[in-house]
């Protein structure tokens, strides 16, 4: 089964994405803690795509697709923004973040710890970010 949400690339729509992911995962009988962690991970990727890749341009759109699969749940986040290859991401140390008093920089680290796989690629004119989480769905 597939569930889709398409929204304009504005920060105001992040709540709609969180609500969409939350309600979709609840239908799959996933435990509350797992739902909260997954919502956090998907929200982080979508926020990065909206803010950094699409510059909060309300003329641009982002689509979130959720599919329950045999081994878990997959998420596909599709937009027209610039690609950011997460495989090139070097995780900062917590000491470094504290020393530099940086407010950001933890999001991708959390996503990598929560999700079982992350894949980013360009398909035609779109950037596609695929996330997968192993879970027993009912």
DSSP file (Angstrom, degrees, kcal/mol; ACC not computed):
  #  RESIDUE AA STRUCTURE BP1 BP2  ACC     N-H-->O    O-->H-N    N-H-->O    O-->H-N    TCO  KAPPA ALPHA  PHI   PSI    X-CA   Y-CA   Z-CA
    1    1 A X              0   0    0      0, 0.0    67,-1.5     0, 0.0     2,-0.4   0.000 360.0 360.0 360.0 141.1    0.0    0.0    0.0
    2    2 A X  E     -A   67   0A   0     65,-0.2     2,-0.4    63,-0.0    65,-0.2  -0.933 360.0-167.2-121.7 141.4    1.3    3.5   -0.9
    3    3 A X  E     -A   66   0A   0     63,-2.5    63,-3.0    -2,-0.4     2,-0.3  -0.995  11.9-167.9-127.9 132.3    0.4    6.8    0.8
    4    4 A X  E     -A   65   0A   0     -2,-0.4     2,-0.4    61,-0.2    61,-0.2  -0.931  13.6-178.7-127.7 146.5    1.4   10.2   -0.8
    5    5 A X  E     -A   64   0A   0     59,-2.0    59,-3.0    -2,-0.3     2,-0.5  -0.984   6.4-168.9-139.6 129.6    1.5   13.8    0.2
    6    6 A X  E     +A   63   0A   0     -2,-0.4     2,-0.3    57,-0.2    57,-0.2  -0.983  17.3 165.6-121.6 127.3    2.5   16.7   -2.0
    7    7 A X  E     -A   62   0A   0     55,-2.7    55,-2.7    -2,-0.5     2,-0.2  -0.906  39.8 -97.4-136.9 161.7    3.1   20.2   -0.5
    8    8 A X  E     -A   61   0A   0     -2,-0.3     2,-2.2    53,-0.2    53,-0.3  -0.500  48.6-102.2 -74.4 151.0    4.6   23.5   -1.4
    9    9 A X  S    S+     0   0    0     51,-2.3     2,-0.3    48,-0.7    51,-0.1  -0.451  76.8 123.9 -80.0  71.1    8.2   24.0   -0.2
   10   10 A X    >   -     0   0    0     -2,-2.2     3,-1.6    48,-0.1     4,-0.2  -0.961  68.6-125.4-126.8 149.9    7.5   26.2    2.8
   11   11 A X  G >  S+     0   0    0     -2,-0.3     3,-1.8     1,-0.3     4,-0.4   0.802 107.5  69.4 -62.3 -28.2    8.5   25.7    6.5
   12   12 A X  G >  S+     0   0    0      1,-0.3     3,-0.5     2,-0.1     4,-0.4   0.757  93.0  59.0 -60.7 -23.8    4.8   26.1    7.4
   13   13 A X  G <> S+     0   0    0     -3,-1.6     4,-1.7     1,-0.2    -1,-0.3   0.501  78.8  88.0 -86.3  -3.7    4.1   22.7    5.7
   14   14 A X  H <> S+     0   0    0     -3,-1.8     4,-2.5     1,-0.2    -1,-0.2   0.874  85.2  55.2 -62.7 -36.0    6.5   20.7    7.9
   15   15 A X  H <> S+     0   0    0     -3,-0.5     4,-2.8    -4,-0.4    -1,-0.2   0.905 105.1  53.1 -62.3 -40.2    3.7   20.1   10.4
   16   16 A X  H  > S+     0   0    0     -4,-0.4     4,-2.3     2,-0.2    -1,-0.2   0.885 109.3  49.4 -61.3 -38.0    1.5   18.7    7.6
   17   17 A X  H  X S+     0   0    0     -4,-1.7     4,-2.7     2,-0.2     5,-0.3   0.940 111.3  47.9 -66.2 -47.0    4.4   16.3    6.8
   18   18 A X  H  X S+     0   0    0     -4,-2.5     4,-2.7     1,-0.2    -2,-0.2   0.922 113.8  47.6 -59.2 -44.5    4.8   15.2   10.4
   19   19 A X  H  X S+     0   0    0     -4,-2.8     4,-2.7     2,-0.2     5,-0.2   0.900 112.2  50.2 -63.2 -41.4    1.1   14.7   10.8
   20   20 A X  H  X S+     0   0    0     -4,-2.3     4,-2.2    -5,-0.2    -2,-0.2   0.934 114.0  43.6 -62.6 -48.5    0.9   12.7    7.5
   21   21 A X  H  X S+     0   0    0     -4,-2.7     4,-2.6     2,-0.2     5,-0.2   0.931 115.2  50.0 -64.0 -45.6    3.8   10.4    8.5
   22   22 A X  H  X S+     0   0    0     -4,-2.7     4,-1.9    -5,-0.3    -2,-0.2   0.946 113.6  43.3 -58.7 -52.0    2.5   10.0   12.0
   23   23 A X  H  X S+     0   0    0     -4,-2.7     4,-1.2     1,-0.2    -1,-0.2   0.865 114.2  51.2 -67.1 -35.2   -1.1    9.1   10.9
   24   24 A X  H  X S+     0   0    0     -4,-2.2     4,-0.5    -5,-0.2     3,-0.3   0.929 110.9  47.4 -66.6 -44.2    0.2    6.7    8.1
   25   25 A X  H ><>S+     0   0    0     -4,-2.6     5,-1.2     1,-0.2     3,-1.0   0.845 105.5  59.5 -67.7 -32.4    2.5    4.8   10.4
   26   26 A X  H ><5S+     0   0    0     -4,-1.9     3,-1.5     1,-0.3    -1,-0.2   0.858  99.4  57.6 -62.9 -34.3   -0.3    4.5   13.1
   27   27 A X  H 3<5S+     0   0    0     -4,-1.2    -1,-0.3    -3,-0.3    -2,-0.2   0.718 101.9  57.2 -67.1 -19.8   -2.4    2.6   10.5
   28   28 A X  T <<5S-     0   0    0     -3,-1.0   110,-1.6    -4,-0.5    -1,-0.3   0.316 112.3-118.9 -95.5   8.0    0.5    0.1   10.1
   29   29 A X  T < 5 +     0   0    0     -3,-1.5     2,-0.3     1,-0.2    -3,-0.2   0.861  53.9 163.7  60.0  39.4    0.4   -0.8   13.9
   30   30 A X      < -     0   0    0     -5,-1.2    -1,-0.2     1,-0.1     5,-0.1  -0.705  45.6 -97.3 -87.9 139.4    4.0    0.4   14.5
   31   31 A X     >  -     0   0    0     -2,-0.3     4,-2.4     1,-0.1     3,-0.2  -0.202  31.3-115.7 -57.9 147.3    5.0    1.0   18.1
   32   32 A X  H  > S+     0   0    0      1,-0.2     4,-2.6     2,-0.2     5,-0.2   0.863 113.3  51.8 -52.2 -46.7    4.8    4.6   19.4
   33   33 A X  H  > S+     0   0    0      1,-0.2     4,-2.1     2,-0.2    -1,-0.2   0.915 110.9  48.1 -61.2 -43.7    8.6    5.0   20.0
   34   34 A X  H  > S+     0   0    0     -3,-0.2     4,-2.5     2,-0.2    -1,-0.2   0.911 110.8  52.1 -62.0 -43.1    9.4    3.8   16.5
   35   35 A X  H  X S+     0   0    0     -4,-2.4     4,-3.0     1,-0.2     5,-0.2   0.941 109.2  49.3 -58.3 -48.7    6.8    6.2   15.0
   36   36 A X  H  X S+     0   0    0     -4,-2.6     4,-2.0     1,-0.2    -1,-0.2   0.896 112.4  47.4 -60.6 -41.5    8.3    9.1   16.9
   37   37 A X  H  X S+     0   0    0     -4,-2.1     4,-2.1     2,-0.2    -1,-0.2   0.912 113.8  47.1 -66.8 -42.0   11.8    8.3   15.7
   38   38 A X  H  X S+     0   0    0     -4,-2.5     4,-2.8     2,-0.2     5,-0.3   0.920 110.0  52.6 -66.6 -43.4   10.7    7.9   12.1
   39   39 A X  H  X S+     0   0    0     -4,-3.0     4,-2.6     1,-0.2    -1,-0.2   0.916 109.7  50.7 -57.3 -43.2    8.7   11.1   12.1
   40   40 A X  H  X S+     0   0    0     -4,-2.0     4,-2.2    -5,-0.2    -1,-0.2   0.924 111.9  46.6 -59.6 -46.4   11.8   12.9   13.4
   41   41 A X  H  X S+     0   0    0     -4,-2.1     4,-2.1     2,-0.2    -2,-0.2   0.931 115.0  44.5 -64.5 -47.3   14.0   11.4   10.6
   42   42 A X  H  X S+     0   0    0     -4,-2.8     4,-2.6     1,-0.2     5,-0.2   0.904 112.8  52.8 -65.8 -40.4   11.6   12.2    7.8
   43   43 A X  H  X S+     0   0    0     -4,-2.6     4,-2.9    -5,-0.3    -1,-0.2   0.906 108.1  51.2 -60.0 -42.6   10.9   15.7    9.2
   44   44 A X  H  X S+     0   0    0     -4,-2.2     4,-2.4     2,-0.2    -2,-0.2   0.926 111.8  45.7 -62.6 -45.9   14.7   16.4    9.2
   45   45 A X  H  X S+     0   0    0     -4,-2.1     4,-2.5     2,-0.2    -2,-0.2   0.932 115.2  47.4 -63.7 -44.9   15.2   15.3    5.6
   46   46 A X  H  X S+     0   0    0     -4,-2.6     4,-3.0     2,-0.2     5,-0.2   0.903 111.0  51.3 -64.6 -41.0   12.1   17.3    4.5
   47   47 A X  H  X S+     0   0    0     -4,-2.9     4,-3.0    -5,-0.2     5,-0.4   0.930 111.4  48.0 -61.5 -44.5   13.2   20.4    6.4
   48   48 A X  H  X>S+     0   0    0     -4,-2.4     4,-1.9    -5,-0.2     5,-1.3   0.915 113.4  47.5 -61.4 -42.6   16.6   20.2    4.8
   49   49 A X  I  <>S+     0   0    0     -4,-2.5     5,-1.4     3,-0.2     4,-0.4   0.929 117.0  42.8 -65.0 -44.7   15.1   19.7    1.3
   50   50 A X  I  <5S+     0   0    0     -4,-3.0     6,-2.9     3,-0.2     7,-0.3   0.949 125.0  32.1 -66.3 -49.7   12.7   22.6    1.8
   51   51 A X  I  <5S+     0   0    0     -4,-3.0     4,-0.4     4,-0.2    -3,-0.2   0.952 131.7  24.6 -77.6 -52.0   15.1   25.1    3.5
   52   52 A X  I  <5S+     0   0    0     -4,-1.9    -3,-0.2    -5,-0.4    -2,-0.1   0.851 129.9  34.4 -89.0 -36.4   18.5   24.3    1.9
   53   53 A X  I   <S+     0   0    0     -5,-1.3    29,-1.4    -4,-0.4    -3,-0.2   0.783 131.6  27.1 -92.5 -28.6   17.7   22.7   -1.5
   54   54 A X  S > <S-     0   0    0     -5,-1.4     3,-1.6    -6,-0.3     6,-0.2   0.370  93.3-132.2-115.4   2.4   14.5   24.6   -2.4
   55   55 A X  T 3   -     0   0    0     -4,-0.4    -4,-0.2     1,-0.3     3,-0.1   0.813  63.3 -69.9  50.9  37.1   15.2   27.9   -0.5
   56   56 A X  T 3  S+     0   0    0     -6,-2.9     2,-0.8     1,-0.2    -1,-0.3   0.845  81.7 169.5  51.2  38.7   11.6   27.8    0.9
   57   57 A X    X   -     0   0    0     -3,-1.6     3,-2.1    -7,-0.3   -48,-0.7  -0.729  27.6-158.0 -85.5 109.4   10.3   28.6   -2.6
   58   58 A X  T 3  S+     0   0    0     -2,-0.8    -1,-0.2     1,-0.3   -48,-0.1   0.635  91.0  65.2 -65.6 -12.1    6.5   28.1   -2.4
   59   59 A X  T 3  S+     0   0    0    -50,-0.1    -1,-0.3   -51,-0.1     2,-0.2   0.676  92.9  75.6 -80.7 -17.8    6.5   27.6   -6.2
   60   60 A X  S <  S-     0   0    0     -3,-2.1   -51,-2.3    -6,-0.2     2,-0.3  -0.605  73.9-148.2 -89.6 154.9    8.5   24.4   -5.7
   61   61 A X  E     -A    8   0A   0    -53,-0.3    19,-0.6    -2,-0.2     2,-0.4  -0.912   9.2-158.1-126.9 153.8    6.9   21.2   -4.4
   62   62 A X  E     -AB   7  79A   0    -55,-2.7   -55,-2.7    -2,-0.3     2,-0.4  -0.991   9.5-158.9-128.3 136.0    8.0   18.3   -2.3
   63   63 A X  E     -AB   6  78A   0     15,-2.8    15,-2.7    -2,-0.4     2,-0.5  -0.962   1.5-161.0-120.2 134.4    6.3   14.9   -2.4
   64   64 A X  E     -AB   5  77A   0    -59,-3.0   -59,-2.0    -2,-0.4     2,-0.5  -0.961   8.8-172.1-113.8 125.0    6.5   12.3    0.4
   65   65 A X  E     -AB   4  76A   0     11,-2.6    11,-2.5    -2,-0.5     2,-0.4  -0.970   2.2-167.0-119.0 129.9    5.6    8.7   -0.5
   66   66 A X  E     -AB   3  75A   0    -63,-3.0   -63,-2.5    -2,-0.5     2,-0.4  -0.962   6.7-179.2-118.5 131.3    5.3    6.0    2.1
   67   67 A X  E     -AB   2  74A   0      7,-2.4     7,-2.7    -2,-0.4     2,-0.5  -0.995  22.2-140.3-130.5 131.1    5.1    2.3    1.3
   68   68 A X  E     - B   0  73A   0    -67,-1.5     5,-0.2    -2,-0.4     2,-0.2  -0.793  32.4-177.9 -86.5 131.3    4.8   -0.6    3.7
   69   69 A X        -     0   0    0      3,-3.5     3,-0.4    -2,-0.5    68,-0.2  -0.667  41.4 -90.4-123.4 175.0    7.0   -3.4    2.5
   70   70 A X  S    S+     0   0    0      1,-0.2    67,-0.3    -2,-0.2     3,-0.1   0.896 124.2  29.2 -54.7 -45.9    7.7   -7.0    3.5
   71   71 A X  S    S-     0   0    0     65,-0.1    64,-1.6    63,-0.0     2,-0.3   0.487 130.7 -55.1 -98.7  -4.6   10.6   -6.1    5.8
   72   72 A X  E    S- C   0 134A   0     -3,-0.4    -3,-3.5    62,-0.3     2,-0.4  -0.936  73.0 -43.7 167.3-144.8    9.6   -2.6    6.9
   73   73 A X  E     -BC  68 133A   0     60,-2.5    60,-2.5    -2,-0.3     2,-0.3  -0.980  38.8-157.0-129.6 135.7    8.6    0.9    5.6
   74   74 A X  E     -BC  67 132A   0     -7,-2.7    -7,-2.4    -2,-0.4     2,-0.4  -0.864   3.0-161.2-112.8 149.8   10.1    2.9    2.8
   75   75 A X  E     -BC  66 131A   0     56,-2.8    56,-2.8    -2,-0.3     2,-0.5  -0.993   1.5-166.8-128.8 132.4    9.9    6.7    2.4
   76   76 A X  E     -BC  65 130A   0    -11,-2.5   -11,-2.6    -2,-0.4     2,-0.6  -0.984   1.7-168.6-123.1 121.2   10.5    8.5   -0.9
   77   77 A X  E     -BC  64 129A   0     52,-2.8    52,-2.6    -2,-0.5     2,-0.4  -0.948  12.1-175.1-113.0 117.5   11.0   12.3   -0.7
   78   78 A X  E     +BC  63 128A   0    -15,-2.7   -15,-2.8    -2,-0.6     2,-0.3  -0.935  14.6 141.4-121.2 132.1   10.9   13.9   -4.2
   79   79 A X  E     -BC  62 127A   0     48,-1.9    48,-3.3    -2,-0.4   -17,-0.2  -0.937  53.3-114.4-155.3 177.7   11.5   17.5   -5.1
   80   80 A X  S    S+     0   0    0    -19,-0.6     3,-0.1    -2,-0.3   -18,-0.1   0.292  74.6 114.1-101.8   8.2   13.2   19.7   -7.7
   81   81 A X  S    S-     0   0    0      1,-0.2   -27,-0.2    46,-0.2    -2,-0.1  -0.079  78.0 -69.6 -75.7 176.8   15.8   21.2   -5.5
   82   82 A X        -     0   0    0    -29,-1.4     2,-0.2   -33,-0.1    -1,-0.2  -0.327  56.0-109.4 -64.7 146.3   19.6   20.8   -5.6
   83   83 A X        -     0   0    0     -3,-0.1     2,-0.4    43,-0.0    -1,-0.1  -0.543  26.7-167.9 -79.6 143.0   20.9   17.4   -4.7
   84   84 A X        -     0   0    0     -2,-0.2     2,-0.9    37,-0.1     3,-0.0  -0.962  16.8-143.4-128.7 113.5   22.8   16.9   -1.4
   85   85 A X    >   -     0   0    0     -2,-0.4     3,-1.6     1,-0.2     4,-0.3  -0.673   8.1-163.7 -83.6 109.4   24.6   13.5   -1.3
   86   86 A X  G >  S+     0   0    0     -2,-0.9     3,-1.1     1,-0.3    -1,-0.2   0.702  84.3  71.1 -65.6 -20.2   24.3   12.2    2.2
   87   87 A X  G 3  S+     0   0    0      1,-0.3    -1,-0.3    33,-0.1    -2,-0.1   0.753  96.2  52.9 -69.4 -21.2   27.1    9.7    1.5
   88   88 A X  G <  S+     0   0    0     -3,-1.6    -1,-0.3     2,-0.1     2,-0.2   0.518  84.4 116.6 -86.2  -6.5   29.6   12.6    1.5
   89   89 A X    <   -     0   0    0     -3,-1.1     2,-0.6    -4,-0.3    -3,-0.0  -0.451  53.7-154.7 -69.9 126.6   28.4   13.8    4.9
   90   90 A X        -     0   0    0     -2,-0.2     2,-0.3     0, 0.0    -2,-0.1  -0.914  20.3-126.9-103.6 119.6   31.0   13.7    7.6
   91   91 A X        -     0   0    0     -2,-0.6     2,-0.1     1,-0.1    15,-0.1  -0.464  22.2-132.4 -69.1 125.0   29.4   13.5   11.0
   92   92 A X        -     0   0    0     13,-0.4     2,-0.2    -2,-0.3    -1,-0.1  -0.427  21.7-112.3 -74.2 153.2   30.7   16.2   13.3
   93   93 A X     >  -     0   0    0      1,-0.1     4,-2.1    -2,-0.1     5,-0.2  -0.561  19.6-123.8 -80.0 151.8   31.8   15.2   16.8
   94   94 A X  H  > S+     0   0    0      1,-0.2     4,-2.4     2,-0.2     5,-0.2   0.882 113.9  56.4 -62.2 -37.3   29.6   16.4   19.7
   95   95 A X  H  > S+     0   0    0      1,-0.2     4,-3.0     2,-0.2    -1,-0.2   0.914 106.5  50.0 -58.4 -42.9   32.7   18.1   21.2
   96   96 A X  H  > S+     0   0    0      2,-0.2     4,-2.5     1,-0.2    -2,-0.2   0.914 110.0  49.6 -63.2 -44.1   33.2   20.0   17.9
   97   97 A X  H  X>S+     0   0    0     -4,-2.1     5,-1.9     2,-0.2     4,-0.5   0.902 113.9  45.6 -62.2 -41.5   29.6   21.2   17.9
   98   98 A X  H ><5S+     0   0    0     -4,-2.4     3,-0.8     2,-0.2    -2,-0.2   0.934 112.8  50.1 -67.4 -46.3   29.8   22.4   21.5
   99   99 A X  H 3<5S+     0   0    0     -4,-3.0    -2,-0.2     1,-0.3    -1,-0.2   0.907 116.4  41.2 -57.5 -43.7   33.2   24.1   20.9
  100  100 A X  H 3<5S-     0   0    0     -4,-2.5    -1,-0.3    -5,-0.2    -2,-0.2   0.511 104.0-133.0 -83.3  -4.9   31.8   25.9   17.9
  101  101 A X  T <<5 +     0   0    0     -3,-0.8     2,-0.2    -4,-0.5    -3,-0.2   0.852  42.3 173.6  53.0  38.2   28.5   26.6   19.6
  102  102 A X      < -     0   0    0     -5,-1.9    -1,-0.2    -6,-0.2    -2,-0.1  -0.552  29.0-160.3 -77.4 139.2   26.7   25.4   16.5
  103  103 A X  S    S+     0   0    0     -2,-0.2     3,-0.2    -3,-0.1     2,-0.1   0.695  74.7  43.2 -90.5 -21.8   22.9   25.1   16.7
  104  104 A X        +     0   0    0      1,-0.1    -2,-0.1     2,-0.1     0, 0.0  -0.428  66.8  85.4-110.4-173.2   22.6   22.8   13.7
  105  105 A X  S    S+     0   0    0     -2,-0.1   -13,-0.4   -14,-0.0     4,-0.3   0.353  70.1  87.8 104.3  -5.5   24.5   19.8   12.5
  106  106 A X     >  +     0   0    0     -3,-0.2     4,-2.3     2,-0.1     5,-0.2   0.657  65.6  82.3 -97.2 -17.2   22.8   17.0   14.4
  107  107 A X  H  > S+     0   0    0      1,-0.2     4,-2.4     2,-0.2     5,-0.2   0.919  94.0  41.5 -58.2 -52.7   19.9   16.3   12.0
  108  108 A X  H  > S+     0   0    0      1,-0.2     4,-2.6     2,-0.2    -1,-0.2   0.847 111.8  57.3 -66.9 -31.7   21.7   14.0    9.5
  109  109 A X  H  > S+     0   0    0     -4,-0.3     4,-1.3     2,-0.2    -1,-0.2   0.925 109.6  45.3 -62.0 -43.2   23.5   12.3   12.3
  110  110 A X  H  X S+     0   0    0     -4,-2.3     4,-2.2     2,-0.2    -2,-0.2   0.919 111.2  52.4 -64.5 -44.3   20.1   11.4   13.9
  111  111 A X  H  X S+     0   0    0     -4,-2.4     4,-2.8     1,-0.2    -2,-0.2   0.920 108.4  50.7 -59.3 -44.3   18.6   10.3   10.5
  112  112 A X  H  < S+     0   0    0     -4,-2.6    -1,-0.2     1,-0.2    -2,-0.2   0.823 113.2  46.1 -64.6 -30.1   21.6    7.9    9.9
  113  113 A X  H  < S+     0   0    0     -4,-1.3    -1,-0.2    -5,-0.2    -2,-0.2   0.812 117.7  42.3 -80.6 -30.1   21.1    6.4   13.4
  114  114 A X  H  < S+     0   0    0     -4,-2.2    -2,-0.2    -5,-0.1    -3,-0.2   0.920 107.7  60.0 -82.6 -47.3   17.3    6.0   13.0
  115  115 A X     <  -     0   0    0     -4,-2.8    18,-0.2    -5,-0.2     3,-0.1  -0.483  69.2-142.7 -87.8 154.2   16.9    4.8    9.5
  116  116 A X  S    S+     0   0    0     16,-2.4     2,-0.3     1,-0.3    17,-0.2   0.741  84.3  11.7 -86.4 -25.2   18.4    1.5    8.1
  117  117 A X  E     -D  132   0A   0     15,-1.5    15,-2.0     2,-0.0     2,-0.4  -0.991  56.9-168.5-152.9 148.6   19.3    3.0    4.7
  118  118 A X  E     +D  131   0A   0     -2,-0.3     2,-0.4    13,-0.2    13,-0.2  -0.997  11.0 177.2-135.6 128.9   19.5    6.4    3.0
  119  119 A X  E     -D  130   0A   0     11,-2.5    11,-3.5    -2,-0.4     2,-0.4  -0.999   4.3-174.5-135.1 131.9   19.8    6.8   -0.8
  120  120 A X  E     +D  129   0A   0     -2,-0.4     2,-0.3     9,-0.2     9,-0.2  -0.992  16.9 149.3-127.9 131.7   19.9   10.1   -2.7
  121  121 A X  E     -D  128   0A   0      7,-2.3     7,-3.1    -2,-0.4     2,-0.5  -0.989  44.3-108.2-154.7 164.0   20.0   10.4   -6.4
  122  122 A X  E     -D  127   0A   0     -2,-0.3     2,-0.5     5,-0.2     5,-0.2  -0.826  28.7-175.2 -93.5 128.5   18.9   12.5   -9.3
  123  123 A X  E >   -D  126   0A   0      3,-2.9     3,-2.3    -2,-0.5     2,-0.2  -0.951  63.7 -52.1-127.2 110.2   16.1   11.1  -11.5
  124  124 A X  T 3  S-     0   0    0     -2,-0.5    -2,-0.0     1,-0.3     0, 0.0  -0.463 123.1 -21.0  57.1-123.3   15.4   13.3  -14.5
  125  125 A X  T 3  S+     0   0    0     -2,-0.2     2,-0.3    -3,-0.1    -1,-0.3   0.293 123.7  89.4 -95.2  10.6   14.8   16.8  -13.1
  126  126 A X  E <   - D   0 123A   0     -3,-2.3    -3,-2.9   -48,-0.0     2,-0.5  -0.795  67.6-137.9-113.6 149.2   14.0   15.6   -9.6
  127  127 A X  E     -CD  79 122A   0    -48,-3.3   -48,-1.9    -2,-0.3     2,-0.5  -0.913  24.8-163.4 -98.5 129.0   16.1   14.8   -6.5
  128  128 A X  E     -CD  78 121A   0     -7,-3.1    -7,-2.3    -2,-0.5     2,-0.6  -0.963   8.8-170.1-119.8 122.6   14.9   11.6   -4.8
  129  129 A X  E     -CD  77 120A   0    -52,-2.6   -52,-2.8    -2,-0.5     2,-0.5  -0.958   8.8-164.7-111.3 119.6   15.8   10.7   -1.3
  130  130 A X  E     -CD  76 119A   0    -11,-3.5   -11,-2.5    -2,-0.6     2,-0.4  -0.913   6.5-176.3-109.1 127.7   14.8    7.1   -0.3
  131  131 A X  E     -CD  75 118A   0    -56,-2.8   -56,-2.8    -2,-0.5     2,-0.4  -0.917   3.3-167.6-117.6 145.6   14.8    6.1    3.4
  132  132 A X  E     -CD  74 117A   0    -15,-2.0   -16,-2.4    -2,-0.4   -15,-1.5  -0.999   6.2-172.0-137.5 137.8   14.1    2.6    4.7
  133  133 A X  E     -C   73   0A   0    -60,-2.5   -60,-2.5    -2,-0.4     2,-0.4  -0.989  23.2-132.8-128.6 121.9   13.3    1.4    8.2
  134  134 A X  E     +C   72   0A   0     -2,-0.4     2,-0.3   -62,-0.2   -62,-0.3  -0.601  45.6 147.9 -72.7 127.3   13.2   -2.3    9.0
  135  135 A X        -     0   0    0    -64,-1.6     2,-0.8    -2,-0.4    -2,-0.1  -0.982  52.0-116.4-157.9 147.2   10.0   -2.9   11.1
  136  136 A X        -     0   0    0     -2,-0.3     2,-0.3  -107,-0.1   -65,-0.1  -0.824  37.7-167.9 -87.4 111.5    7.5   -5.6   11.6
  137  137 A X              0   0    0     -2,-0.8  -108,-0.2   -67,-0.3  -107,-0.1  -0.738 360.0 360.0 -98.5 151.4    4.2   -4.2   10.3
  138  138 A X              0   0    0   -110,-1.6  -109,-0.1    -2,-0.3    -1,-0.1   0.482 360.0 360.0 -94.5 360.0    0.9   -5.9   11.0
